[in-house]
Amino acid sequence: MYGHAAFAVSFLFLGLYFFVIPFVYYLIDRKSLRKYPQLSIWSGISDVPFMLEAQKGFRSQKLAELHKEHPVIRIGPNSLSYGTHRAIKDIYGHNTRCTKDIMYDVLSGSHFHLADVVDKVDHQRKRKILSSAYAVKNLEDWEYKVADMTNRMVKAFDTRCTEPLESGRPVEKEDLTIDFWMWANYFAVAAIANIGLSEDLGFLEQGSDLVTSEAPGGAIKKAHFKECLSATAWAQSNLVWSYDWYKSLVKISKLSSVYRKKWKLNADWDGIVLNRATTRLKRYQNGEKLDDFFSALMHDKSGRPHNLEWGEIVAEISIMMNAGSDTTAIAMTNVLYHLLKNPDCLAKLRQEIDDVFDDGSVAPYDRVRNLPYLRACLDESLRITPPNTFGLPRRTPSEGAQILNDWVAGDTSVSMSAWVAHRDEEVFAEPERYIPERWLSESGKDLQQYFVAFSAGARGCIGRNITYLEQYVLLATLVHHFEFALPSPDWQPARRELFTCSPGPMPLKVWKRST
């Protein structure tokens, strides 16, 4: 009898906590958010609808459909999504009063890194330390590292070339000798490890991303880099949207075998980062003078130490290995896909590249960095399929903020997905078409202010110069040396949105190009 009574009381308490009280707050509407259209009829009282949308795997596409009719959508009790270019400056611009959302605090480890630090003063300190590492001058000094990885990629593809595809013949399954998504990851991870830590992971020779993972106690094991990174993003991006309940949801999710596996891989990911950090630290302590990102973390150009805590150094290495590889691999896969689907664009790009290519196996950065059509092809791919799709959430200041000429109450989460922003027809005509030429016209420069693939304002991506360097050199080299074919003319990638939007496996037939 007491058991039934206890169950009834618990059921009543849960009903009050999760439904009645939120519904009362919804009716009171102290922040005046009820006036906005909602993602779901339940979005005003719960974050669950947005979490369910995240589970489906492409929440930004759903938002893009809704934003065709509504510039602002309520996606949670305290969250608004924006869908017009006019909101970019208000939310992300240099003069915005919005700060990083508490989501970044929820997901951070023991120490913040540059991408998740919320405090503006601390962000300025970090950016000052790291700006020299990401400066264009440093990138030019590190070009040889990108060229080396590109040359290894060419060699790997040389061994996997097939006979040229005869006109009118379909691609045979046995001729699909490379998964470009996989190889783009090998390249991007190997390149950033070399640039950042002077470490040669050997992925492009191995044809594998097997790497050492180190537990806090020192035990080591082998783990697959991409599998661990994707598992981390999968679990976090499904659950994080209910900030107050995130830590509890993580514990509850471990009752599921699927989530248990993901969180185990998440621990392996932390171990991969730790091993990269400890391996590089030992070389530093042994007196090796290496010009890389790690050195910039340890001291400035004149040798004055930054005296960062070890946890902060590990955090910065984590975001470098994460964002510094994943987004580049996605961007490279997407741009090759778009070029193969638009052969006229590919032919035009090849003509531009062939005109500046010398006899070497790798495209020289100084010859391709200023090619207008190459940059246009890259930017158009970043527009139509931005790697970082999730709506980088910001928080209005306590006194509130003006967004789209509308006053939004303080401490409200506001965001805009790059996938949505780049489909605003007021700015980008025929947004679903791949049209590199739009960036070359007289109005091309005007489009840049609405191009948010790297976010915008003071919190814009500090690593954009690195990814452009890698993409310039690798794309120019590959399209100069090789021909590629998709499995079929109507083939499309299976995209899955976590925080980034992965195109997934892209099997290709490859053969040597006659130049």
C-alpha positions, 0 to 999 in steps of 0.5 A: 500500500505504501509502495502505491502511495509513494509511486502516486506521489512521485508521479504527481511530483514529476507531472508538476515539475515537468508539465504543470509548472512549465505550462504555468510559466508559458502562460505567464510569459514573463519574457514575451516569447509566446508571440513567436511561432514554435518548432512544436506545440510543446516547444514553449514548455519543454526542450524535448521537441528540439532534442527529438529533432536532434536525434533525427539527425538534421535539425538545421534542415527542419529549421530552414523549412520553417524559416521560409515562413517565419524569421523567428522561431521558438525552439525551446522555452528560453530559446529562439532561432533566427532565419534572416540575414538581418539578424546576423549583426545583432547576434554575432556582430562585433558590436553585439552585446550578446555573449556565448550561451551557457551551453558552452559552459555546460559542455566544457571540461575542467578548463575552457578553450578558445571556442567555448570560453564564455567570459569576454576578458578571458576570451581576449586573453586567449585570443591574444596568445593564440593569434600569433599561432594562427597568423598568416605569416606562420601559415606560410612557414608551415606550408611545407607540412601541408604540401607533405601531407598532400604529396602523401595523399597523391601517392595513396591515390596513385596506388588506387587508380583504376582504368579511365571510365569509358563514356556512357559506361556506368561505374562498376562497384569494384572500381570504387577504390576510395572513400573520399570522406575517409581519406579527407579525414586522414589528411585533415587529422594528419595535417593539423597534428603536424602543424600543431604538434609536429607529430607524424601520425602516419594515417595516409601511409597506413590508410587508417586512423588508428592512434594511441589513447592514454587514460589519466592513469597512464594506461595506453590503448589504440583507438580510431580517431574519427570514431571516437570524435564522432561518438563524442559529438553524437552523444553531446549534440543529442542531449545538450539542449536541455542545459539544466538536465544535461548532466542528469541526462548523461547518467540516464543515457548510460542505461542504453547500450548505444549511449554506453558505447558512445560515452566509452568512445568519448573517454577514448577521445579524451585519451587521444587528446591527452596522449597528443599533449603528453607526447608533445610535452616530453619533446618540449621538455627534452629541448626540441626546438619545434615551430608549431602551435604547441610552442605558441601555447608555451611562449611568445616569439621572444621566448617569454613563457605564457605560464598556462595551466596544463589543463588549459593547454590540453583544452586548446589541443583538444579543440585544435584536433577536433575543429581543426580536422573535422570541419576541413575534412567535411569542407574538402568532401563537400567541394569535390562532391559539388564539382563532380555534380557540376562538371562545367564548374570542374572544367573551369576550375581545372583550366585555372589551375592548369595554367599555374601548375608547374611540374611538381606533384603538389600545387604551390600555395603562392600560385593557387592562393589568389586564384579567384575561381578556386576561392569561389568554388570553395566559398560556394561549397561552404555556403551551400553545405557549411561544415559547422551547421549548428546555430552557435547559440548566444545569450542576451545580456541581463538587460535584454537586447535589440534583435531584428528591431524587436526587444528580446528579454535578458538571458535568452538563448538566440541562434542562427544556423549557417545552413539557414543563413545561407539559404536566405533568398533575399541575399543568395538567389537560387540558394540550392544551386551550386553557383561559384560565379556568384562570388565573382560578380560585382556584388560578390564582395557584398555577400561576404557579410552574410557568409557565416561558415566561420561565424562572424564578429569577435568570436569568428573562427580563428583557424579559417586561414589554416583550413583555406591553406589546406583546401587550396593546396589539396583541392588544386593538386587532386583535380589537376592529377586525377579524375573522379566519378561518383557511384552514379549520376544521381548519387547523394551523400547521407548527411548527419548533423551533430554539431558539424554536418557530416556528408558520410562515406563518399565512394569514388572511382579514381584514375590518372588524368591526362594533362 
